[in-house]
Amino acid sequence: MATQRKARTTRSVRQSVTIPAPLMAEVRRKAKQQRVTMSKALVALAERGVRAEAEARDQLQASYDRFVAESDPARKNDAGKDLIRAIFGKDAVAAGLVV
């Protein structure tokens, strides 16, 4: 009789990392608030960070595409400001980075 193995949807990897003490205190606080283990809290925060980076990259690409495609000077200026905000942050235009 053949034994059947469960098909895993994701593979977990055990990894050792060094985390700065102030950050670890925040992770510990988050784990207690959500009543989860430290490992689960770290995974949740890492996943959120990866998603945020992907969204920022997509936003940058969309801003760039809009800037390149725009032909109207006034709209191109607005698209350029949006592109600058996507690159340097939301306060970049107000800080005088745009001439």
C-alpha positions as CSV (number, residue, x, y, z in Angstrom):
1,M,0.0,0.0,0.0
2,A,1.5,3.3,-1.1
3,T,1.6,6.2,1.4
4,Q,0.1,9.5,0.4
5,R,1.8,12.8,1.2
6,K,0.0,16.0,1.7
7,A,0.7,18.5,-1.0
8,R,2.1,21.7,0.5
9,T,1.0,25.0,-1.0
10,T,4.0,26.9,0.4
11,R,7.3,25.9,1.6
12,S,8.6,27.4,4.8
13,V,12.3,28.1,5.4
14,R,13.8,28.6,8.8
15,Q,16.0,31.7,8.8
16,S,18.0,33.4,11.4
17,V,18.2,37.2,11.3
18,T,19.5,39.9,13.6
19,I,16.9,42.6,14.2
20,P,17.6,46.0,15.9
21,A,16.3,46.1,19.5
22,P,13.9,49.0,18.9
23,L,12.3,47.2,15.9
24,M,12.1,44.0,17.9
25,A,10.2,45.8,20.7
26,E,7.7,47.0,18.1
27,V,7.3,43.4,16.7
28,R,6.8,42.1,20.2
29,R,4.2,44.7,20.9
30,K,2.4,43.9,17.7
31,A,2.5,40.2,18.5
32,K,1.0,40.8,21.9
33,Q,-1.7,43.0,20.5
34,Q,-2.7,40.5,17.8
35,R,-2.2,37.5,20.2
36,V,0.1,35.7,17.7
37,T,3.6,34.3,18.0
38,M,6.6,36.5,17.3
39,S,7.2,34.5,14.1
40,K,3.8,35.1,12.8
41,A,4.0,38.8,13.6
42,L,7.4,39.0,11.7
43,V,6.0,37.2,8.7
44,A,2.9,39.4,8.6
45,L,5.1,42.5,8.7
46,A,7.5,41.2,6.1
47,E,4.6,40.3,3.8
48,R,3.1,43.8,4.3
49,G,6.4,45.4,3.4
50,V,6.9,43.3,0.3
51,R,3.3,44.3,-0.9
52,A,4.0,48.0,-0.1
53,E,7.2,47.9,-2.2
54,A,5.4,46.2,-5.1
55,E,2.5,48.8,-4.9
56,A,5.1,51.7,-4.8
57,R,6.8,50.2,-7.9
58,D,3.5,49.9,-9.7
59,Q,2.6,53.5,-8.8
60,L,5.9,54.7,-10.0
61,Q,5.5,52.9,-13.3
62,A,1.9,54.3,-13.7
63,S,3.1,57.8,-13.0
64,Y,6.0,57.5,-15.5
65,D,3.7,56.0,-18.2
66,R,1.2,58.9,-17.7
67,F,4.0,61.5,-17.9
68,V,5.4,60.0,-21.1
69,A,2.0,59.6,-22.8
70,E,0.7,63.1,-22.0
71,S,0.9,65.7,-24.7
72,D,-1.0,68.7,-23.2
73,P,1.6,70.9,-21.5
74,A,-0.6,71.7,-18.4
75,R,-1.5,68.0,-17.9
76,K,2.2,67.0,-18.6
77,N,3.2,69.4,-15.8
78,D,0.7,67.8,-13.4
79,A,1.8,64.3,-14.5
80,G,5.4,65.4,-13.9
81,K,4.6,66.5,-10.4
82,D,2.9,63.2,-9.7
83,L,6.0,61.4,-11.0
84,I,8.2,63.5,-8.7
85,R,6.0,62.6,-5.8
86,A,6.2,58.9,-6.7
87,I,10.0,59.1,-6.7
88,F,10.8,61.5,-3.8
89,G,7.7,61.3,-1.6
90,K,4.5,63.2,-1.2
91,D,6.1,66.4,0.1
92,A,8.7,66.7,-2.7
93,V,6.8,69.2,-4.8
94,A,6.0,71.3,-1.7
95,A,9.6,71.2,-0.7
96,G,10.6,73.0,-3.8
97,L,12.1,70.2,-5.9
98,V,10.0,71.3,-8.9
99,V,11.2,74.4,-10.7
